[in-house]
Amino acid sequence: MKTLEIIGYKRANLGKKASSDLRLDGYAPCVLYGGKDQVHFYSPMILFKELLYTPNVYQVDLNIEGDHYKAILQDAQFHPVNEVILHVDFLELQEGKPVKMEVPLRFTGIAPGVQKGGKLVSKLRKLAIKALPSDVPDYISVDISTLDLGKSIKTGEVQAEGFTILSNPNIPIATVEIPRALRGKEEGGK
């Protein structure tokens, strides 16, 4: 897992007014939980660009006024109109304690159905997994070299090495759709 550092400052005042004032000054109100105590802090919004607007999974090194915490992004809330960060939640990582998170998927191989004229349609971008922090992969490889026209690969077919997949095993990850032109040829040929 890649690491990213975010610098924060402890919050003295909690509540709507204080959070609103922080946002106006370009800061995002945050909370760190999962450890001994909850830590309320704020951080410049610009530091979240790489963390929030990328499909990659990061372990975050939080530096809150000299105190260092290892954490992962748990949740981020955005304003519905202007996309300003409203609030960010972090989960503190503990040695030997598994975490639940979503990891991006990457497709490997070439689907024979695509070579025959089909279209590869990605149904999922991420899979929910449970693993120890040291075992969380950067991404999960999905081999699509067996997909023919009209076939799909499901979550239950993915190889889980060092982690447990929490997503339903019957959910399709990718499908090779048959284009309308090929459907007409198949029906006309019968």
Secondary structure, DSSP 8 states (H G I E B T S, - for coil): -EEEEEEEEE-S--SHHHHHHHHHTTEEEEEEESSSS-EEEEEEGGGGHHHHSSS--EEEEEEETTEEEEEEEEEEEE-TTT--EEEEEEEE--TT--EEEEEEEEEES--HHHHTT-EEEE--SEEEEEE-GGG--S-EEEE-TT--TT-EEEGGGS--SSSEE-S-TTSEEEEEE--HHHHHHHHHH-
